[in-house]
Amino acid sequence: MSTEPPPPPVAADPTMRRVLACFGLILAVLVLVVVVSLNNLSRSVATSDWVNHTHALITELDALQPTLNAAEGELSRYLLTADQRDHGSYQNKFAELGEHVDVAIALVAGSPTEKQQFQQIALLLAKRADVASQIVRLKKGGDAAALQRLLAQDAESHDHRELAHLIEKLRETQTDLLSARDRALFLQAQTTRWTVLTGLALDFLLLCGAAWLIRDALAARTLANRLLQQSNVELEEKVRQRTAELSATNAQLAAQSLEDRWSKQALEHQNRYNLLIIDSISDAVFVVTKLMNVSRLNPAAIHMTGLEPVELIDKPLARVLSLAGPTELAKPTYDPLARTLAEGHELRDKPACLTTKSGHSIPVRLNFYPLRDRDKVVGGVVILQLSAPAST
Amino acid sequence: MSNTTRPPFVPSHKLPVPGSSQKHILAIDDELPILELLQEYLKTHGYRVSTATNAHEAKRIVESEAPDLIISDLQLEDTDGLQLIEQLRVVLPKTPVILLTGVLFDPHVVEDNLKWKISSYVSKTAPLQSLVDEIRRHIGR
């Protein structure tokens, strides 16, 4: 089991490094913009809460003096009419004044300075309420002289002027704070706006820089892509041509293969047919080599000699056949058939003697033809017919 | 090529597709390998070939779909090729018939004695292309 070697380290592409650095900076700017914007948003929300709170305090401050005046008006009416309904109105107005004071105290609870300032206002209001209680008590008691003294003494007091001064002072403080908060809010909005715009501009510049850095690589890749497409087209065309050539060659080879198979079939058929013809001949046929050895024989020859093909094939024909001579002594010392074959002659209707397997001699008539292959004698054919029995 | 490497031969008298624009040829021979080769070769030249190994099959094909041309061997299983051609000629008098045989005929003998029965004679020892040429001469492509 073989293990593949690790791939070689890819060389760092400086352009790629610069592009990555640009994108890193873009990301950092975006993060900075988001952080600053979120921070300003939180501060805006806090400022908005504070502004609402301040407006609520100013509203309460503005309501204090009119409510006090209304309450003391109801008190004066009660002093004049001594009607219980006017007494109820006077009590209601002072209760309303108490509610305003309670709300204002709650609103200034978070700020020690404001709390201290409002405490003086609250004390003055409490004093006014106390004076009103004394007046009502004296009125109900019917002590007119004491009531007259108290009213005269109260008329000389500067509570109202001091109360107006304190309220105005606290109100101005709150108004100044509102103005400061408005400026701060405007500055925050401006800061957010400029942060976002600056971040966008910076990111745009960085993107332009990245595009500038990769412009060559992009151009090279575009060119390479175009070349690749062109190569693909050319390659496809070559493949198409080659496929067509291969198809044509294949078809040609297939046709040639069929022709070859057809030739083989025809040859086998022809050979079989020729053999059938030879085997159907009633005359004995021996095919011999140039050395007069038997190379082939037909069924009639087997029947006539009584020998099996294995006993005759590659054996001299002279073993079973001899030309008939006048006497045994006149037999030539050479094989006349071999000589005839060597000379390329034919023998027709010659008397001969065939020796069978059992040793009997059968008189036959012999025809001998040399086999020529392009004018070259390659063997011979011996055809034997049984001689007609001698007439008696 | 060994027979074992080739797909088994399917007698094509079951294959004709009536309505096809290809010319229809009926090949008759008692040897299946011969028919297989003929069908394969003529198919590559755009012909649709039905095959029959005997007279009975040949007549059945002729009845079901008349061929545009008939190729017949001389020796068949159940009859003599020339006799079958005579019988088919009665049904299809204008259909060209090519005698394709391995029995060696003298062309002059064919011309003199068989011209009334057959349109052409092609020896089985001749190349297949000569048979295609002869087919084209009679029925075109």
Interface residues (C-beta under 8 A of the other chain):
Chain A: A251 A254 A255 S257 L258 E259 R261 W262 S263 Q265 A266 L267 H269 Q270 Y273
Chain B: M1 E31 P33 I34 L37 E40 Y41 T44 G102 V103 S123 K124 T125 P127 L128 Q129
